[in-house]
Amino acid sequence: MTRSSVGAEGEQLEAARRKADEILAAFDSVLIDCTGSINAWRHGGGRDLSRLVEEARSH
């Protein structure tokens, strides 16, 4: 590996870290309603995401 390729890889890693920080900050900035989640996440408690899909499309 040449010195320039190590530098480029380091820049890519740093860019990925910054992007990860942005994503985590976005998740931290929203309120998540977990009401009833104990029932939804049990074995066999399927997730119907159609309402979320429609809501996302309407925005």
VENWO-V571354 format. One record per residue. N is the residue number from 1. RES is the residue in one small letter. PHI is phi in radians with two decimals (999 if undefined). Layout:
# VENWO-V571354
n=N res=RES phi=PHI
n=N res=RES phi=PHI
This chain:
# VENWO-V571354
n=1 res=m phi=999
n=2 res=t phi=-1.51
n=3 res=r phi=-1.04
n=4 res=s phi=-1.21
n=5 res=s phi=-1.24
n=6 res=v phi=-1.13
n=7 res=g phi=-1.08
n=8 res=a phi=-1.15
n=9 res=e phi=-1.12
n=10 res=g phi=-1.09
n=11 res=e phi=-1.15
n=12 res=q phi=-1.14
n=13 res=l phi=-1.12
n=14 res=e phi=-1.13
n=15 res=a phi=-1.13
n=16 res=a phi=-1.14
n=17 res=r phi=-1.11
n=18 res=r phi=-1.10
n=19 res=k phi=-1.12
n=20 res=a phi=-1.08
n=21 res=d phi=-1.06
n=22 res=e phi=-1.10
n=23 res=i phi=-1.14
n=24 res=l phi=-1.10
n=25 res=a phi=-1.11
n=26 res=a phi=-1.12
n=27 res=f phi=-1.11
n=28 res=d phi=-1.20
n=29 res=s phi=-1.54
n=30 res=v phi=-2.02
n=31 res=l phi=-1.51
n=32 res=i phi=-1.94
n=33 res=d phi=-1.55
n=34 res=c phi=-1.81
n=35 res=t phi=-1.00
n=36 res=g phi=1.34
n=37 res=s phi=-1.15
n=38 res=i phi=-1.06
n=39 res=n phi=-1.43
n=40 res=a phi=-1.25
n=41 res=w phi=-1.77
n=42 res=r phi=-1.25
n=43 res=h phi=-1.01
n=44 res=g phi=1.47
n=45 res=g phi=-1.55
n=46 res=g phi=-0.99
n=47 res=r phi=-1.94
n=48 res=d phi=-1.71
n=49 res=l phi=-1.66
n=50 res=s phi=-1.06
n=51 res=r phi=-1.09
n=52 res=l phi=-1.17
n=53 res=v phi=-1.09
n=54 res=e phi=-1.11
n=55 res=e phi=-1.11
n=56 res=a phi=-1.15
n=57 res=r phi=-1.20
n=58 res=s phi=-1.36
n=59 res=h phi=-1.64
